[in-house]
Amino acid sequence: MPIQIIATVGMPGSGKSVAGEHLEQLGFAKVYFGGLTIDEVKRRGLEVNEQNERAVREELRRTHGMGAFAVLSLPKVEALLAEGKRVLIDGLYSFSEYKILKDKFAAGLLVVAVFTPRALRYERLAKRAVRPLTQAEALSRDHAEIENLEKGGPIALADYTILNAGTPDDLIRQLDRILEAEHALKP
């Protein structure tokens, strides 16, 4: 089965957004799991910050289960596939989400983990223009994502892992090699 969906997974600051932007440029339609959290924070009239995002993210999971973001996003993913589009799932989080997506889309789903050493991630997170994090906030988020969101499972079981310790162009070259190997580079 040809690759219809690419899901990126990685810790905050690993480079998922750079990979996602490249995939969008290649014609993948983006479904941003984290966008559900941000939309809900805004809907509640709260400031978009790490504390409010975490509270909403964890509440959504308590309400809808650990697979919440996959379950809530399935209609959008299926609609895009029905339109003949290839889909980027930007920011797969939990092992439950991973299992839901693998069960639903099987071989049509490719999971790509983006790994960056922690010190470099924290440096990048402190400098990012949107939602920068201090080192303490970044460490706290790492712990919350590993302990509360089952994030380690999808990273460990990814079909490919990219080491992103260089430039954005290095990351994109590695991603393109994966796409070529999977015959997913061309629309």
N, C-alpha and C positions, 0 to 999 in steps of 0.2 A: 504494500500500500504506500502511495507517495505521502511524503510529509505534508500534512495540512496545518499542523499547529506546532509552533515552537514556544516552549515555556522557559523563561529564564528564572533562575533561582540563585541566590547568593546573599551574603550578609550585607547590611547597609554600607554603602560606599564602595562596593566591590566592582561596580562598573555595569550593572544591569541596564541602567538608563542609556549608556553609550551603545551597548549591544542592541537595545530596543530601538533607538533612533536609527541605527543602521538597517535593521530589519524593516522598519517602516519605509525607509527610502527604497528598499527592494520590493515594496508593494504589500508587505504584511499589514493587515488591519490590527490595530492595537486594542487589547482589552487589558486595562490596568487594574489589577486586583486592589492595589493600594488606593486607587481612586474612590473605591467604595467607602473607605474610611474617611478620606478627606471630605467627600461629599456629605457624609453623615455628620462630621464635626461642624461643617458650615451650616447644615440644615438646622442643627441645634443652637446656632448662634454663638458657638464657641470659637475661641482663637485657635487657629491651626498651629499647634506646637506639639512637641514630643509627648508631653503629659496627656493632653487631650486625645491625641491620636491613639496612644496606647490604651487609654481607658475605653475608647469606642471600639477599637480593634478587638480587644478582649471581650467586651460586652457582646459584640456581634457573634463571636464564637460561642459564648455561653448560651446565647439565644438560639443560634442556628446550627451549633455543633462545630467541631474542629474543621470540617470541610466547608464552612460558611461561604467563603469567597468563591470557591468553585461552584457551589450550588447556586448562589445568587447571580453568578456570571454565566451559567450554562445557557440561558435563553439568548443572550447576546452572542456568545460563541457560535451557537447553532444557527442563528440567523445569518451571521457573516459567512459561515460555511455554505449555507443554502444559497447565498448570493454568488458562490463560486470563489470566495476570497480565501486566501491563506491567513492564518491568525497568529498573532504574537500575544502570548499571555505574559505580561510584564509583571514580574514579582510573585511567582508562585511561593507560597509560604509553608503550609503545613503538610505533613505526611498524609493526613486525611484528604487534603485537596489533591495531592499527587495521585493517591489511589482512585479517587473519583474520576479524575481526568484519564488515567491509564485504563480504567474499566470502560469508560465511555468511548474513548478514541483509539485505544490500543496502539497499533503500529503507526497510526497517523500522527502520533504525538512524539515529539522529540524534546527531551529536557536537557537544557544546557546550563550547567553551573558555572558561575563566574567567581573565581577565588582570588582574593587579594590579601596579602599579609596584613594583619591587624593594624600595625603602626601606620602603614600607608593608607589604609581605609580611614583611620581616624584623622589623619592629616587631610585627606580629601574631604571628609565630612565637615571639618572645621572651615574649609575654604569654599564650600559650595554656596551658590547664590541663593538657592531656595531651600529653606528649612535647614540651615547649618546646625551642627551639633558640637557641643564641647566634648572633650575627651570623656568626662564623667557621664554625660548623656549618651554618648556612643557606647560606652561599656555597659551602661544600664540597659540600653536597647538590645545590645547583643544578648545579654543574659535573659531578658524577657522573651526574645524571639526563640532562643534555644529552649528555655525552660517552659514557657507557656504556649508556644505556637508550633511545636514539633518541627522546627525548621531544619534540623539536622538530617532527617530522613530523605527529603528530596535532593539535598546536596549530595548525600552519600550514594544515592541510587541514580543520579543523573546519567544520561546516555553519554555525555561528554563533559569534561571540565576544562575550562580555560583558565590559565594562570595569567592574571592581569596585574603585572608588576611593572609594566613599561608604559608606553604612550597609548593614547586612544587608537592610533593607527595600528599598533601592534595587536591590540584586542580585536580590531576589525579584521585584520589579516587572518588571525586564528579562527574567528567566526566564519569567514568566507571559506576557509579550508574545510571546516565541518560541513558547511552547506554544499560544497562541491562533492565531498565524500558521500553525502546523503542525497545527492541529485536534487537539492532543494534551492539552488541558487537562482535558477530561472523561473519566471512566473509560469 
